[in-house]
């Protein structure tokens, strides 16, 4: 029993560390695929520190399974799954950048296996890790906004960002050029998406502490022990909210407010009045923090929301242009896909057929997760994925979502409509499978 407790403690501790370092981009780049002899971010093949830690956790998971069962591991529907993986491997060979496609396929498989890890750790550890990670990002974001720069550090995977540099994501209003918060991630929009997970983790803790107090009849003598944890949670939430609005990510801010509003109506419909109280307070707190950000940088959010100025107009034009990167008349690409990771490569080739030569960094992936998955993986792969989802639903592998999981899902579905990072970055892919893990019954891997 003592050894079992020790193993469980080690596993949960490592999982907490994994969530803490998830947004940090520490990596060993073992191959750099270049376009026109220029560095291309989507062609940087690297081994992230979080990948290594996830592999260690998976090794511990399977070692524990092998030790505690005499049965052989068997995955339900393994025949179709093997065929699907073989199909993706064959497609990778025919990709215009087969090495890159194999790399992205490896990331998808590793991230999908992370579901085993997320379902084994304790909920308190899971949500504490996400909230703590977001709070650390919040502190770093305050430094970036006050200094209007972000330092480079190879050990933490940080690149230099300065409001004065061209190519940096900024908000330009009046005569001001203000840096958008990057945190430790490659782009402010990606940071905004990650912070949504931290916010919902904070709401989970808020609801958990209130529920504990309610069970103790709100007696001061009994609920004193919850006071300081609640203070820590609220301070962390405020830090994360400031960081979210300092990213000036329209998609993340929209997803947060819409998902909160939807959850308020659901709580009313389900008569979950304790949750309703917390969601309403969180909504009002979010508005207060947004007003504070607007007070500190008056006009910045107005510029973003109204899409005023050359930078905003160019940003919207690039988004619209990215939707043309699906060739609806190329039936071979539609059915089999462009190849995992190859969307921007093919778009660069297409856009540089004429006299005007664009640099690689100008070409961005399709700013819609669903269209990008369709473009790169093809209709057949999407049908396979739909089959797996339908099969899991038919076999009742999906559990009824609680309010927190539902709120996070709504947030993810909304940002997926407006951005691509849940498919094009390691952090995003892992966040995608974290979301999926919240809706799956504990995996019965051993039959």
Phi, psi and omega in degrees: 000320180295319179295322179296317179297318181296317179297318180296320179296316180297316181298313181294323179294317178295321178296320177299317179296321178301314178295326181292322183265358184307315181282353180274135190262032177297122184204157172255112179277108183266348175204136179239110177274121184253155175241125181053040179061023177240146180297136183234115188303320183283357176253014179271108181265116185220161176253111184279152176300322179293330176296314182298316180294323178295320178298319178298316179297320178293322177297318177296320180298309183290327176296321178292321178296316181294328182283328188256013176214148178262357182273159175274142180295136178216126179268133178297126182075029186295332180297312178294323180296317178297317178299320180296315180295319177299320178298316179294324177295317178297317178300323181297326178296328183265004178290148176297338175228080188297322179299316179295320180294321177295323179296313180293325176296319177298320178296318181296318180293315180297317180294324179294325177291340180297341177304324179298323181288312184297330182277347180269331183281158181290142180305320180298320179292317181301307183286330176294320179297316180295317181292316179298319179298318178294323179294320176298317176299322180299318178296316181295324179296318178301319177298315181298319183287323179289322182269345184055035175200162175227127186284156175271142177204114185291332182287332178258004178069033183259136173254156180288132174227126179223141181298337183279344185273139174289145181093346177279143178287118182224167169248123182250114180220143188052240177251013184263144175233104190248136180292134169276144185291129177262332192062224178256013185257166187288342183207148179302324180296324179292319176299318178301317178295319178296320182294335175300321178295319179295321180296315180291330174295320177295321177296322178300313181294320178300313179294321180297315181291322176295320180296318177299318180293322179296321179295334179263020175058026176058027179284124185306319183295334183263331187261006177302326182295341180269352187295306182293319173303321179294320177299316179299316180298314183293319177297318178297318178299318180295318176301315182292321178296316177300316180298318179301313183284338174285342174288337184054036177274110181296320183294318181291318179296317178298315181298321181294311183291319180293315181296321176296317180297317178297318181294327177298316179292322179294319179297323177294315182296320181273357181061040175265081191287331176293315177296321178301319179298317182289316179299319179295316178297320179296322179296314180294321177298320179297317178297319180298317180293320178298319177296323178295318177297319179294329176291320180290321181231074185297128178098343184293309181291328177298319178298318180294317184288323180272354181054048180271149176093165184295318183297317181292319179297320179293321179299314179294323179295320179294322177298313180295322180295327182295334180291345179276003183275006168257121178270096185291349180264352178266093187292331177296316178294321180297320184280315185260340178096162179282340186112136182300126179082000189262001185300310182290330177297312179293322178295322178297315179299318181294318183285345182253020175285332182275197182284327182280117182261121180265142174290152184303324185291344179288326183278121182247156176296165176302127183276053175202115184304315186292316179292325180293318176299317178297317183295315186277327185258338176089166184294320183298315179298318179297323177294321175300314181297319177296324178297316180297318180295317180293320180296318178296320179293319181294325180271009176058041176277343176271134179261158178296124185288143170280175186295324181294313179299320180294318177298317178296319179299316179300318179299315181294317179299323181288313180293333178294333178290336191242358182208177189238353193292343176289353179240338189252354180233152179298316179300316180296317180298318180293321177297324179299316181282337171298317178299313181298324183297334182288347184249001182257136174301150176316126189295123174268075185290322180265122179263000000 
